[in-house]
Amino acid sequence: MIQQRPDRVTAEAFGPGAEHALQRVPDLLGLAGPAAADGRARRTEQAGADHPLIGELRRRHPGIRIPRTEAVLDALLPAILEQKVTGVEARRAWQGLVRAHGEPAPGPPGLGLMVTPAPETLAQLPYYAYHPFGIEARRADLLRRVAARAAWFEAITELPLAEAQLRLQSIPGIGPWTSAEVAVRALGDPDAVSVGDFHLPNVVGWALAREPRATDARMLELLEPYRGERALVIKLLESSGLQPPRYGARLAPRAIEGI
């Protein structure tokens, strides 16, 4: 558990990995490693050159950072579940899997926290065990393939960021969107951009250019001045709550038979 106090941050850990977890608290807070140093240098360099909105958001949210969890499967498995469905569907599927096949987390009783199911458990589950959670055959098969090679995926924390993303994308079913989501969540990549996201290009287009609809190419063009910290800038934009006008078709939940 991590708690922020007025003058410090305190952390408490439980279970067999407690000591290792406490050693990594600076990474979990985005305060250590090359990504944090690069981000500080970039912010200094950008001072005075920001889009007015980005400058205001930097002042309003100085504590926003990109953490590094190094928990690759804990980021990759949920990201796979988020492919081509709504956030509500993905969260429901992940929560169902964890509650059905995970274990209670160590620590004080009453917290209600669960540990991600063991990779070998997910790899051995038959497809029909995924079906009750709204997970169709394509994503279920990908989850099982990834879980069966858990150590190979977890080892990307030792690779340079570009090589780590190449390893992720070498598996059919893991594309630029999924690998970018993992790079931000698990590897602390301050520059990863989730190309292929349903909503993100419109959010960036509206926030930075007042364009209600934008393509991936246009999003990347608008973010280019922030290369090196684009993931951080996206987090700042998301923190603003700005949303483009809503009109036209929207991604809606579907029955599993339609996926």
Rosetta blueprint (number, residue, H / E / L):
1 M L
2 I E
3 Q E
4 Q E
5 R L
6 P L
7 D L
8 R L
9 V E
10 T E
11 A E
12 E L
13 A L
14 F L
15 G L
16 P L
17 G L
18 A H
19 E H
20 H H
21 A H
22 L H
23 Q H
24 R L
25 V H
26 P H
27 D H
28 L H
29 L L
30 G L
31 L L
32 A L
33 G H
34 P H
35 A H
36 A H
37 A H
38 D H
39 G H
40 R H
41 A H
42 R H
43 R H
44 T H
45 E H
46 Q H
47 A L
48 G L
49 A L
50 D L
51 H L
52 P H
53 L H
54 I H
55 G H
56 E H
57 L H
58 R H
59 R H
60 R H
61 H L
62 P L
63 G L
64 I L
65 R L
66 I L
67 P L
68 R L
69 T L
70 E L
71 A L
72 V H
73 L H
74 D H
75 A H
76 L H
77 L H
78 P H
79 A H
80 I H
81 L H
82 E L
83 Q L
84 K L
85 V L
86 T L
87 G H
88 V H
89 E H
90 A H
91 R H
92 R H
93 A H
94 W H
95 Q H
96 G H
97 L H
98 V H
99 R H
100 A H
101 H H
102 G L
103 E E
104 P E
105 A L
106 P L
107 G L
108 P L
109 P L
110 G L
111 L L
112 G L
113 L L
114 M E
115 V E
116 T L
117 P L
118 A L
119 P H
120 E H
121 T H
122 L H
123 A H
124 Q H
125 L L
126 P L
127 Y H
128 Y H
129 A H
130 Y H
131 H H
132 P H
133 F H
134 G L
135 I L
136 E L
137 A H
138 R H
139 R H
140 A H
141 D H
142 L H
143 L H
144 R H
145 R H
146 V H
147 A H
148 A H
149 R L
150 A H
151 A H
152 W H
153 F H
154 E H
155 A H
156 I H
157 T H
158 E H
159 L L
160 P L
161 L H
162 A H
163 E H
164 A H
165 Q H
166 L H
167 R H
168 L H
169 Q H
170 S L
171 I L
172 P L
173 G L
174 I L
175 G L
176 P H
177 W H
178 T H
179 S H
180 A H
181 E H
182 V H
183 A H
184 V H
185 R H
186 A L
187 L L
188 G L
189 D L
190 P L
191 D L
192 A L
193 V L
194 S L
195 V L
196 G L
197 D L
198 F L
199 H L
200 L H
201 P H
202 N H
203 V H
204 V H
205 G H
206 W H
207 A H
208 L H
209 A H
210 R L
211 E L
212 P L
213 R L
214 A L
215 T L
216 D H
217 A H
218 R H
219 M H
220 L H
221 E H
222 L H
223 L H
224 E H
225 P H
226 Y H
227 R L
228 G L
229 E L
230 R H
231 A H
232 L H
233 V H
234 I H
235 K H
236 L H
237 L H
238 E H
239 S H
240 S H
241 G L
242 L L
243 Q L
244 P L
245 P L
246 R L
247 Y L
248 G L
249 A L
250 R L
251 L L
252 A L
253 P L
254 R L
255 A L
256 I H
257 E H
258 G H
259 I L
